Amino acid sequence: MILSAALVSGYAVILGSASGRAPSPREIVFSAALVAGYLAALGFVAVRARAAREYADFSLARRSLPLALIFGSLCAAYVGPGFSYGFVAMGFKSGVLFLCVGLAYAVQNILVGVFVAPRLRSLSGCHTLGDAIGLKYNRACQVIAGIISVGLCVGFAAVMVSALIDVVTGLFHIPGWVVAVAAIVTTTLYTSFGGLKASVMTDALQFTLFSILMPAIFLYELLWCLQNSAVTFTHELVTATSEGFRSTPPVEIIGFIVAWFLGETAIPPYANRALATQTTRSSRNSFILGGLFSVLWFTIMISLGIVARAAQVGGTPVAIVPVRERDVLLTLAKTTMPMEGYVLLLVALLSVIVSSLDSLLNAGAVAFTQDVVTPFAKVPDRVLLIYGRVATAVIATVAGIAALAVPSIIKGLLICYTVWAPAILPALVFGLWLRRPRVLAGMLSMLTGVAVAVSLQFVWPNVVGIPPILLALAASVVAYFLGHIFGGGLMRCASCQR
């Protein structure tokens, strides 16, 4: 965070405001005060969170997190680069097409809150999604789920690091590997020592800032940067949406909707928050409220992209021509906003990316210790805490290296969604709702889902013209039912295997 703020302050002082003039002393002082105030608030939250002294603190914060913190943390987790400036870019390019995709995500959150999160929270002794799968099937299934969870946390974290590299290198022309190292070191330090509580509390602070700032930016752009705002906005909305639907095949739209509907369902950071709540009711309500908030959030992000198509400064049209498509939000803010607002946006944007990253690192480390280590040996709590901290550093390092190969934010997220949904969701959902789930069914479903998704994503891409997530999910469900039909002899015995 300190690195982010220092970079942003330096950028403001050296380059000045969007018009290219040198910043006035008032602008410099006010921008520095904004950064200092934000860092002071963040530091206060970090101190309040304190270092995790036991594994129970590191993994689930002793299941002591109230509804407000979980709600804020969930929202901050998905208000990352993909769902912020990624969606602004999509609104700029294709209008409300991606709002339909975003609404699928909102519906998923609400359904998870109603049907999945309460059942997860009601399972006693579970620290992770793999724990829940192990409880419903057996330890072998738990290990498989744990390996998948760690791998997907690495993938999602790589996307976050890639987004951070995009923003920072685009502003300062710093080599990507330098940005990756700085992000890894900074995030690993406070995540490994503070554990889940530090992650959740900093996420909640950043959610508060972003949930106020982005609607304010939208209102500013709509009221002051669009002439005849309602007429102009409506015209650009219709034009962009028509272009989006004409240029996107229907099967691709279906693939997007399915990916956003299922791709982040119960991913490890979200599952950990469902398990860390004080009560089952809090677990349910946090996801429902998060889903409702996401409707408002996606609407604002898409609308900002539409505003960028016809922005004006002082009544003069301004061509928002980003160097890269994903830079629409930053280009819009830089071109039309006062320097102070632009500085605050940069600080908030960089911090939210880091907050999504710390959630993934913590979830991946907990999945590794709980699902990959503990099934094979009883490890003392103090040693388990050390394993968790080391795993945090290792996952961050691997994610930093993998970030250099991420094609783009949206494509990177789609790759992760394509693997996660088929690999975990059928085994998880059927396991939670069937009275007697069978081991073979869960095992076949997870292994088939991973194998088909990876093959269609990397080995034979677009082999049949159908989005890989649809084929992989269908194969995973078929494998589950075959395992359920023929796996009666491998039905789990709770008394002898746990």
Stockholm file with secondary structure:
# STOCKHOLM 1.0

chainA/1-498         MILSAALVSGYAVILGSASGRAPSPREIVFSAALVAGYLAALGFVAVRARAAREYADFSLARRSLPLALIFGSLCAAYVGPGFSYGFVAMGFKSGVLFLCVGLAYAVQNILVGVFVAPRLRSLSGCHTLGDAIGLKYNRACQVIAGIISVGLCVGFAAVMVSALIDVVTGLFHIPGWVVAVAAIVTTTLYTSFGGLKASVMTDALQFTLFSILMPAIFLYELLWCLQNSAVTFTHELVTATSEGFRSTPPVEIIGFIVAWFLGETAIPPYANRALATQTTRSSRNSFILGGLFSVLWFTIMISLGIVARAAQVGGTPVAIVPVRERDVLLTLAKTTMPMEGYVLLLVALLSVIVSSLDSLLNAGAVAFTQDVVTPFAKVPDRVLLIYGRVATAVIATVAGIAALAVPSIIKGLLICYTVWAPAILPALVFGLWLRRPRVLAGMLSMLTGVAVAVSLQFVWPNVVGIPPILLALAASVVAYFLGHIFGGGLMRCASCQR
#=GR chainA/1-498 SS CHHHHHHHHHHHHHHCSTTSCCCCHHHHHHHHHHHHHHHHHHHHHHHHHCCCCSHHHHHHGGGCBCHHHHHHHHHHHHSSTTTTHHHHHHHHHHTTHHHHHHHHHHHHHHHIIIIIHHHHHHSTTCCSHHHHHHHHSCHHHHHHHHHHHHHHHHHHHHHHHHHHHHHHHHHHCCCHHHHHHHHHHHHHHHHHHHHHHHHHHHHHHHHHHHHHHHHHHHHHHHHHSSTTHHHHHHHHHHHHHHHHHHHSCHHHHHHHHHHHHHTTTTCHHHHHHHHHBSSHHHHHHHHHHHHHHHHHHHHHHHHHHHHTTSCEETTEECCCCCSSGGGHHHHHHHHHSCHHHHHHHHHHHHHHHHHHHHHHHHHHHHHIIIIIITTTCCCCHHHHHHHHHHHHHHHHHHHHHHHTTCCCHHHHHHHHHHHHHHHHHHHHHHHHHSSSCBHHHHHHHHHHHHHHHHIIIIISTTSSSSCHHHHHHHHHHHHHHHHHHHCGGGBCCHHHHC
#=GC SS_cons         CHHHHHHHHHHHHHHCSTTSCCCCHHHHHHHHHHHHHHHHHHHHHHHHHCCCCSHHHHHHGGGCBCHHHHHHHHHHHHSSTTTTHHHHHHHHHHTTHHHHHHHHHHHHHHHIIIIIHHHHHHSTTCCSHHHHHHHHSCHHHHHHHHHHHHHHHHHHHHHHHHHHHHHHHHHHCCCHHHHHHHHHHHHHHHHHHHHHHHHHHHHHHHHHHHHHHHHHHHHHHHHHSSTTHHHHHHHHHHHHHHHHHHHSCHHHHHHHHHHHHHTTTTCHHHHHHHHHBSSHHHHHHHHHHHHHHHHHHHHHHHHHHHHTTSCEETTEECCCCCSSGGGHHHHHHHHHSCHHHHHHHHHHHHHHHHHHHHHHHHHHHHHIIIIIITTTCCCCHHHHHHHHHHHHHHHHHHHHHHHTTCCCHHHHHHHHHHHHHHHHHHHHHHHHHSSSCBHHHHHHHHHHHHHHHHIIIIISTTSSSSCHHHHHHHHHHHHHHHHHHHCGGGBCCHHHHC
//
